[in-house]
Amino acid sequence: MAIYYLGMKTFSRSSGKRGSRATSGAAYRAGERIRDERTGAVYDHHRRRDVLHKEIVLPAQLARAGRGMDWAGNRAALWNAAERAELRKNARVAREFVIGLPHELSHEQRTALTRRFAQEIADRYRNAVDLAIHAPRGDARNFHAHLLATTREITADGLGPKTTLELSGTERHRRGLPRWREETSAIRERWATLANEALEKAHVAARVSYWSPEAVRAQQRSRPRLPMAAFRIERRGGRSFIGERIRAQQRMMLERAGRDPSTPATRGPSVGAEAAHTRLTLARTGTNRLGQLWNQTREIWGALRSRFRGREPTQIPARAAEPARETVWQNEGSEGATRELRARQGRERGGVPVLSPDERAQAAARAWLRYREAAQSHGSTLESDRALEQDHTKTREDGRDYDFSL
C-alpha cells in the first residue's frame, strides 16, 4: 500500500562544524560535479546510478518569459548564486522537501506527480526548485524524490528577497500571513491530495492520508495512557488490572461526553476535566475503598490527639452507646472484635462505616483507656507522642497489638 511521507530540512551555514552547503547537496542529489566558487571545494558525485530523473523547476511566470533565465537552468550556476546571496555566517541557504512516491505508479506517473508538486511550490513562493527522483535502496518500494528549493525569490536579474516560508513569526504576523506551522501543514496536506489524485487517475485503490497536528493530538487524547508496568505486562500477553481499570474510566468519560469510544476525541481541553470527574465519581461509588478507610483512620487519630493531649481521658464524659454497639466494645480485646464492629456498622449503614463526630470521639476515648491500661500493665510510659507510637507498634508478650486507631 502507498505510504505518506514528507520530510523537511534546511541547509544552513551554522549547522555542524563546517556548515552545510547547497552546492554539495545539489551535487549529491543530482549526481553531478559542482565546484563551490565561494570556497573552491569540488563535489563530484557523477558516478551515481540511482538518479532516475532530475530537472530545475522555475515559477510559471518566469518560465513563460524565458528571457535571461538560462543561468537558473544551470544547476552549478543556480546554487553558486544562492551561496553568494547569503552574507550572514548562520544564513539559511536552501530548504529541502523529501517526499515518498507511491510505488504503485509507473516511472512516468511518478515523474509527473513530482513535477506538479515542485511547480506548485515554485509558484507559491516564487523560488527555484531542483528536483531529483531516486531509485529505491534496499526496499524495492522506496521510490522517493528530493526537492531542493532556494530560500530567496528568483527574478530575471538574480535572487531577490527571502521567500515567505523563511520569514520569522513576527514578520509573518505583520504581513497578515498564517503561522509557520499552519503553512507547513498546508504543504503536507497538499502533497497528500496530489498523491491521491495521481493514484485515482492511475486506477489504483491505495490512498495516502495526512493527519494534521491537531488531529494527532486529538487521537492521542482519546487513547488511555497506561503506566509502563501495565504496558509491559500486556505486551507480554498478560492481563493488567490497572490497564483494564484505566480503560473503563476512559469509556465512562467518553460516554459522559456523548461520543462513541472508538472515535477520536474532539473536545480538547475538557477531556482532562471529564477524566477528573470520572475518577471522583468512581471514588464516591466505593472504588477507592482503601482511601476511604485511610481517611477515616486519620480523622480518628486527629480527634484523639486534639481532644486528649495534656488531659486525662476520664475527664471526657462518654455518651451512652447503643446496646448492640456497647456489647461489642466490652468484648473488643482483639482484632476480630474490631472487624466484627466494622462489619456490623457497614451492614447497618449501607456497606460504608459512617460515624458521627461524637461517636468517633467516644471510640477514641475508649481506645485510649484500653491502650493506657494495657501499657501500664506492661510497665510502659506515655510521656510523649513518639513513645506512644513506638509502644503502639510494639508487640506485647501476650502476642496482641493494642490498636486504638480503629
N, C-alpha and C positions, 0 to 999 in steps of 0.2 A: 504494500500500500504506500501511497505517497505520504511523505513526512514533511511537515512545515519546519523551515529553518531560515532565519535571517539574523545574521550577526553583524555588529558594527564595531569598528575600531578606528583609531586615528594614528597618523604619523606625525609625531612631534619631536622637535629637537631636544626637548628636555627629558625624554624618556630614555632610560638606560645610561650607560657610561658615555657613549658617543652620540646618542640620539638616533632616531630612525629617519631615514631619508626616503623621499618619494621616488627618487631616481632608482634606488636599489629595489624598492618594492615593485615598481613598474617593470624593471628588467626581469625580475624573478617571475612575476605573474604572466608576463607576455612571452617569456623565453627568448629574450633578445640581449644584445650587448649595448649598454648605455654607459657613457662617460659623464660623471658629475663634473660640470665646469666650475662649480664653486670650490670643490675640494680636490679635484684632479683624480679622484678614485674611479676605477673602471669596474663595472658589474657585468659579468659575462655569464649568461645562462642560456646561450643559443643551443646547447645540447639537449634541452628538454624536449621530450617527445609526447608529453601528455597534454599539450595545449591544443584543444580541438578548434577553437575559434577565438579571434581577437580583433578588436576594432575600437576606434575612438568615436564617441557619440557627442555631437555638439547641439546646442539649443536649436530648435527648428528655425527660428527667425534668422539666425546667423548662417545655418546651413543653406537656406534658400538664397541668401545674399551671395555667398560664395566668393566674396571679394576680400582678398588679403588674409584668408584663413588657412592658407597652406601650412603655416607654421604649427597651427593647432592640430593638424592631422599627422604631424611627425611626433612620434612618442618621445624621442630624446629631447626635441626642442620644447615640447609642452612641459615636461616635468623639470627641465632645467630652468624654464621661465618661472615655474611655481616655486622653485628653490630660491631664485633671485628676488622674487617679490616679497619674501619674508625677511625682515631685518632683526626681529627680536630673537634672543637666544632660546626662548621657550616657545617659539612660534609653532602653530599647528599648520602643517604643510598640505596634508591630504587626509581625506576620510574614505574609508573602505566599507563597502557593503558586501558581505559574503552570503550568498543565497544557495539553498539546496534545490536542485532541479528535479522534477519528477522523472524517475527512470522509465515510467510507462510511456513517455513521449519519445518520438524519434529525434534524431540529431537536428533536423531542420526545424522541428517544432520547438525544441529547447532553445535553439538559437533565436528564433523569432520571439519567443517569450522573454528571453533575457534582453534582447534589443529593445523591446517595447518598454520594459521596466526601466532600463537605462535612459531611454528617451524621455520618459516622464520625469525622472529625477533631473535631467539636464534642463528640461523646460520649466520645471518648478523652481529651481534655484539658479538658473542661468549660468551653469558651470559646465565644464567638460568632464565626461565620464569615460574612462578607459576600461573596457570590459574584456575579460578573458574567461573562456569556458574550459574547464579542466576535466580530464577523464578520471574515472574512479581509481583509487589506490586501495588495494585490499578488497573491500566490499564492492562488488560489481554494480551496485545500485547507487553508489555515491557520486553521481554527477553533480557538479557544483560550479558556480561562477563567482569571480571576483570583480567587483565594480569599484575602481579606484577613481574618486572624484576630487576635483580641485576644491579648495576651501574658499576660493575667490571667484567672482563672476568673470566670465570671459567675454571680451569685446574684440572688435576688429583691430584695435590698437594694442591689445595685450590683456593682461589680467587686471581687473578692477578691484572694487571693494569686496569685503567679506560677504559671503552668502548669508541669508537669513538663518540658515541652520547653525551657523557658527557664532551668532550673536549671544551676548550674555542675557541673563534673565531680566536685568534692569532695562537693557536696550529693547528687548522684545516687548516688555510691558509698555515702554514709552511709545513704541510704534503700533501698539494695539494688536500684536501677534499673539497666538496661543503659546502656552508654556512649552518648553522644550520636550517634556515628557509626552504631552499631547501631540506634538509634532512628530516625534518618532513613532508613537503609537499609530498615527495615521499612515505613516510609511509602511509599517509592518502589516497593517490591515489591508492596504492597497496591494501589497505583494500577494497576500492570500487570495484576494479577489481575482487578480490577473492569472494566478496559477490555476484556480478553479475554472475560470473561463477557458483556459487552454485545454484543460482536461476534458471539459464538457464538449468543446469543439472537436477533440480527438476521439469522442465517444468512449471515454474511459470513466468507469463508475467511481473510481477513487477520488477523494477530495481531501484538501488540507484545511485545517481550522486554526485560526489565531484567536487566542484569549487575551483580552486586554488586561493590564494590571488590576483594574477594578474587579473584573470577573474572576481573576485568580484569587484575589483576597476574599471575595465573597464565597468562593468554593472552599477555601481553607477555613473560613469561619463556620461553614456548615459541617465540617468534619470534627469529631471529638478528638481532643489531644490526650493521648494516653501517656502515663508515666513510662519511663524506659523499661522498668522491670516488667510491667504488663505487656509492653510491646514485644519484648524478647520471649516471654512465655508463649504468646500467641504465634509468634514467628516459628517457634519450635513445634507448633501443633498442639500446645496445651490449652487449658481453659483458664482464663484470668477473670476472677470475680470482680476485681476493680474495673477492668475494661468493660464488663457487662453492665456494671452499675453506672459508669460514665455514659455509656450509650443509652441506657434507659433515661438518664437525665436529659440527654440531648434530644431524644424522641419526645419527651414530655415538653421540653422547651419549644420544639418546632410545632407540636400540636397546639400549644398555647398561643403561638404566633399565627395559627391558622394556615399553616403551609404543609405541603407534603414533605416528609422527612427525606425523600430521595432527591428533591430539587435543591439547587444551590441557594444559599442564603442571600437575601437582597435587602434585609432591614438594616444592616450595617451596625451602627453604634448601639442599637437597642439589644443586640444579641447578648452582650455581656450582662446587661440588667436582667434580661429574661433568665439567663443561667443562674444568676444570684438568687432571683426569686424562686426558681425551681429548687435550688438547694435548701432554701429556707422552708419551702413547703414540705419537702421530704423530711426535714428535721422535725417539723412540727407534728408530722403524722407518725413519728416514732422510729424513723430510720436511724437517727443518730441517738440511739438509746444510751450508749455508753457516755456520751457527752452530757446527757441529762442527769445521769447518776452522779457524774463527777461534779457538776454544778451544784447539785443538792448537797453533796458531801462538803463542798467548800462553804456553802451557806451555813450548815450546822456548825462547822468548825469556827466560822466567823462569829456566830451567835455565842458560842461557848467562850471565846476569848474576850468578846466585848462585854458580856454580862457578868463574868465571874473573875476577871482579872483584879487581883487585890482584895477580893471579898470571899467570904466563906459561902459555899453553895447553900448552906442551910438557911441563909438569910433570904433566899428567894422563895416565896410561897409557891407551892405546887398546886395547880388546879386539879380537881378530881377528874380522873380519866374515865373513859367508858369501861364498863365491866369487862368486856371481852379483851380490850386492849390492856387493861390493868393486869389481867391474868398472865398475859404474855410477858409483860415487864417483870413480874415477880419470878417467872421461870426463866428469864433470859440470862443464863450463865454461860452460854456457848454461842458459837456462830449459827448453829442450827436454829436456835430460837430467834435470832435476829432475822434469818432468812424467812422463818415462818411469819414473823410480824410483817415483813415487807410483802410477802406473797398475799397475806390477808388484806393488807392495805390496798394492794394492787387490785385484788378481786372486788373489793368494796368500792373502789373509785375508778373503774373503767380500765384497769390494766396499768395505770401510771400512778405511783405513790405520790400523793399530794398532802402536805402538812401545812397547817396554818402557822404563822409566826409563834403563837403561844405554844402550840404543840411541839414545834421544833425546840423552843426554849426549855420546855419540860423534859423533852428527851435528852437534851444536852445536860441538864442538871442531874438527871438520874444517872446518865453515863458517867458524869464527873464523880458522883458519890461512889459508884461501884468501882471505878478505877482507883480512887483515893483509898478506899478500904482495902482493895487488893494490894495496892502499892505499900501501904503501911504494914500489912501483914507480912510482907516480904522485906521490910526494912528499907524501902526506897525513900528518897527525898524528892520533894516537889518544889525546889527553890526557884526554878526558872522554867521558862517555856522550852528551852533547849533540853533540859533534863527531863521534862515531861515527855517530849517527843522521843528521846532516847529510851525512856522506860516503856513508852507505848509500843515501840517496835521490838523490845526485848522479850524473848520467850521465857516464861516462868518455869519453875521446877515441875509444876503440875502439868506442863505441856499445853497451856492455853494462852492465847493472846487476848488481852482485855481491850476490846475495841469500843471506843466511845464516839467515833465519828459517824456511825450509822451509815 
